[in-house]
Amino acid sequence: MQPEALIFDVDGTLAETEEWHRRAFNETFQAFALDWNWNADLYRILLKVAGGKERIRHYVEAYAPPGGATALAKLSALHADKTERYAKSVVKGEVSARPGVKRLVRQAHEKGLRLGVATTTTLCNVEALLKAFFGSDARHLFSVVAAGDVVPRKKPAPDIYRHACERLGLPPSVCVAVEDSENGVLSARGAGLAVIATPSFYASHDDFSAATTVLSDLGEPDAPYRFISGARIGRGYVDVASLHDLPRPIAVGKE
């Protein structure tokens, strides 16, 4: 295909952020006197629900933890506190980009590809991470940042990718998504995009059969990715030239 834009998910895709989110949730629960602890195994399950507020609500409804009713009454305050704690970790430089992310973003921009973000995380989280990785250049690198509640339905619904493509002024068929989870892949494919999947730690057991190609990460010239399945692209790392190896996408997935 002849790509004209790259659209990135954020959490798990740009960086392995979910562990920092999990820690922030637990710190917030403690601060609000909630006797809750989301360990790694539980958090892997909860991540099937997109969106932080939605995740808390699901946890209360599915697990009936002590203090659940009180937590739901303070849901916005809980989520705001958690978001602030996570952002502080990002600002401190505690979160590192996944292999190939910074290189591909800058090369794509230099080669004239449009860049966008499509994520369920809140806008302030996205802006903090982009600034940490790209400094003041972030606002010039990314033409579109579609985040949080900008669309009514979250992944795996295709809404966020449709919105991003509309903002870019491009048909989905010339846009490539980079995702780390099954929900993200289904969202992008449902909107009609080709998808490069780079499974993150918490999504490593997801079903990635709908992805165009599945790689361990985007790779670097001196640290090649591990090919997992799908279309073979690049020579150990994803660059703009290798995006032409992706087959033209066909829309699939959930409405």
matplotlib code that plots the C-alpha trace (Angstrom):
import matplotlib.pyplot as plt

x = [0.0, 1.0, 0.7, 0.0, -0.4, 0.6, -1.8, -0.4, -2.2, -0.5, -0.6, 1.4, 2.3, 4.4, 5.6, 4.9, 2.9, 0.3, 2.4, 2.7, -1.0, -1.6, 0.7, -1.1, -4.5, -3.3, -1.8, -5.1, -7.1, -4.9, -5.2, -9.0, -9.0, -10.1, -8.9, -8.2, -5.1, -5.0, -2.2, -0.7, -2.9, -6.1, -5.0, -4.5, -8.1, -9.3, -7.5, -10.1, -12.2, -11.1, -10.9, -9.8, -13.2, -14.9, -12.4, -13.1, -16.9, -16.5, -14.4, -17.0, -19.8, -18.0, -16.1, -18.2, -15.2, -15.7, -16.4, -17.7, -20.7, -18.6, -16.0, -18.6, -19.9, -16.4, -15.5, -14.4, -12.2, -10.7, -9.8, -8.4, -6.2, -4.9, -4.3, -2.2, -0.1, 0.6, 1.5, 4.0, 5.8, 6.0, 7.3, 10.0, 11.2, 10.3, 8.6, 10.7, 9.6, 9.4, 12.0, 11.7, 9.0, 11.0, 12.9, 9.8, 7.9, 10.7, 11.4, 7.8, 7.5, 10.6, 9.3, 6.0, 3.6, 0.9, 1.1, -1.8, -2.8, -5.9, -6.3, -8.8, -6.5, -7.1, -5.7, -3.4, -1.8, -1.1, 0.3, 2.6, 4.0, 4.5, 6.2, 8.5, 9.5, 9.6, 9.8, 8.3, 8.4, 5.4, 2.9, 4.5, 5.0, 1.4, -1.3, -4.1, -4.4, -7.7, -8.0, -10.3, -14.0, -13.8, -16.0, -18.9, -17.8, -14.3, -12.2, -12.9, -15.5, -13.9, -15.1, -11.7, -9.9, -12.7, -12.5, -8.7, -8.9, -11.6, -9.5, -6.5, -8.7, -7.6, -9.4, -8.6, -7.2, -4.1, -3.6, -1.6, -2.3, 0.2, -1.4, -0.5, -3.8, -6.7, -9.2, -6.9, -6.4, -10.2, -10.9, -8.4, -9.3, -13.0, -12.3, -10.5, -6.9, -3.9, -2.5, 1.0, 0.6, 3.4, 1.9, 2.6, 3.4, -0.2, -1.7, 0.7, -2.0, -4.5, -5.8, -3.9, -5.2, -6.9, -3.7, -2.0, 1.4, 2.4, 5.9, 7.6, 8.2, 9.1, 12.8, 16.0, 18.8, 21.0, 18.2, 15.8, 12.3, 11.0, 8.5, 5.4, 2.8, 1.0, 2.7, 6.5, 7.7, 11.1, 14.4, 14.3, 12.9, 9.9, 10.7, 8.7, 9.9, 8.8, 5.2, 4.8, 5.0, 1.7, -1.2, -4.1, -6.5, -10.0, -12.4, -13.2, -14.3, -17.0, -19.5]
y = [0.0, 3.7, 5.0, 8.7, 8.7, 6.7, 6.7, 5.5, 4.1, 5.4, 3.1, -0.1, 1.1, 4.2, 2.9, 0.1, 2.6, 0.2, -0.8, 2.9, 3.3, 0.3, 1.8, 5.1, 3.4, 1.6, 4.8, 6.6, 3.8, 4.1, 7.9, 7.6, 5.0, 2.2, -1.3, -2.2, -3.5, -4.3, -6.8, -7.6, -10.6, -8.7, -5.7, -7.8, -8.8, -5.3, -3.9, -5.6, -2.6, 0.5, 3.8, 4.4, 5.5, 2.6, 0.2, 1.4, 1.1, -2.4, -3.5, -2.3, -4.0, -7.3, -7.8, -5.9, -4.6, -2.9, 0.8, 0.4, 2.6, 5.4, 5.0, 5.4, 8.5, 10.0, 8.4, 11.7, 12.7, 9.2, 9.2, 12.8, 11.9, 8.8, 10.8, 13.4, 10.6, 9.0, 12.3, 13.0, 9.7, 10.6, 14.1, 12.6, 10.6, 7.2, 5.9, 4.9, 4.6, 1.2, 0.2, 2.0, 4.5, 7.7, 6.8, 5.9, 9.0, 11.4, 9.6, 9.5, 13.2, 13.9, 11.8, 13.8, 11.3, 12.7, 11.6, 11.1, 9.5, 7.5, 6.4, 6.0, 7.6, 11.1, 14.0, 15.2, 11.8, 11.8, 15.3, 14.5, 11.4, 13.1, 16.0, 13.6, 11.8, 14.6, 17.8, 20.9, 19.2, 17.1, 19.7, 20.0, 16.2, 15.1, 16.7, 15.0, 13.8, 12.0, 11.0, 10.3, 10.9, 12.6, 9.8, 8.1, 4.5, 3.4, 0.6, -2.0, 0.2, 1.9, 5.4, 6.8, 5.8, 7.1, 10.3, 10.5, 9.9, 12.5, 15.0, 14.1, 14.5, 11.1, 7.8, 5.0, 2.9, 5.1, 5.2, 2.7, 2.1, 1.0, -0.9, -3.2, -4.9, -6.9, -4.1, -1.6, -3.9, -4.5, -0.8, 0.1, -2.7, -2.0, 1.5, 0.2, 0.7, -1.6, -2.4, -3.1, -4.9, -4.8, -6.7, -5.1, -6.9, -6.8, -7.7, -10.5, -13.1, -11.2, -12.5, -10.6, -12.6, -9.5, -7.5, -7.0, -7.9, -8.8, -7.9, -7.9, -4.2, -1.7, -2.7, -0.8, -1.3, -2.7, -4.5, -6.1, -7.0, -10.6, -11.4, -13.1, -13.4, -11.8, -9.8, -9.7, -6.1, -4.4, -6.0, -6.2, -2.8, -0.8, 2.3, 4.3, 2.2, -1.0, 0.3, -0.1, -3.9, -3.9, -5.2, -2.9, -3.1, -4.5, -3.3, -6.0, -6.1, -4.8, -2.0]
z = [0.0, -0.3, 3.2, 3.9, 7.6, 10.8, 13.7, 17.1, 20.1, 23.3, 26.4, 25.6, 22.1, 22.5, 25.8, 28.4, 30.4, 31.9, 34.8, 35.7, 35.4, 37.6, 40.3, 40.1, 40.5, 43.6, 45.1, 44.5, 46.1, 49.2, 49.2, 49.1, 51.9, 49.6, 50.6, 47.0, 45.3, 41.6, 41.2, 37.8, 37.1, 37.9, 36.0, 32.9, 33.1, 33.8, 30.8, 28.6, 29.6, 27.8, 29.8, 33.4, 34.7, 32.9, 34.4, 37.9, 37.3, 35.9, 38.8, 41.3, 39.3, 38.7, 41.9, 44.5, 46.5, 49.9, 49.4, 45.9, 46.1, 47.7, 44.9, 42.2, 43.8, 43.7, 40.3, 38.6, 41.6, 41.8, 38.1, 38.2, 41.2, 39.4, 36.2, 38.1, 39.8, 36.5, 34.8, 37.5, 36.7, 33.1, 33.8, 36.0, 33.0, 34.6, 31.4, 28.4, 24.8, 23.2, 20.6, 17.3, 18.3, 18.4, 15.3, 13.2, 14.3, 13.3, 10.1, 9.1, 9.7, 7.7, 4.8, 4.7, 6.4, 8.6, 12.2, 14.6, 17.9, 18.6, 22.2, 25.0, 27.6, 28.7, 26.7, 29.5, 29.8, 26.1, 26.1, 29.0, 27.3, 23.9, 25.5, 27.5, 24.3, 21.8, 23.8, 22.2, 18.8, 19.7, 18.8, 15.3, 14.8, 15.5, 13.3, 15.3, 18.9, 19.4, 23.0, 25.9, 25.5, 22.1, 20.7, 22.5, 22.0, 23.0, 21.5, 20.2, 18.4, 15.4, 16.3, 17.5, 14.3, 12.1, 14.0, 13.6, 9.9, 9.5, 11.3, 9.1, 6.0, 4.8, 3.9, 6.3, 3.4, 3.3, 7.0, 9.1, 12.8, 15.4, 18.2, 21.1, 22.1, 20.6, 21.3, 19.5, 16.5, 16.2, 16.5, 13.7, 11.4, 11.9, 10.7, 7.6, 8.5, 8.1, 11.6, 12.8, 16.2, 18.7, 21.7, 25.1, 28.3, 29.6, 26.2, 25.3, 25.5, 23.3, 19.9, 17.2, 14.2, 12.8, 12.6, 9.3, 10.8, 14.4, 15.6, 19.0, 18.6, 15.8, 16.0, 15.6, 13.0, 15.7, 17.6, 15.2, 16.0, 16.3, 13.6, 15.0, 12.3, 9.3, 6.5, 6.5, 6.3, 6.7, 7.5, 11.2, 11.9, 10.6, 8.6, 6.1, 3.1, 4.8, 5.2, 1.5, 2.1, 4.0, 2.0, 1.3, 4.3, 4.3, 7.1, 9.6, 13.2, 15.5, 14.9]

ax = plt.figure().add_subplot(projection="3d")
ax.plot(x, y, z, "-o")
ax.set_aspect("equal")
plt.show()
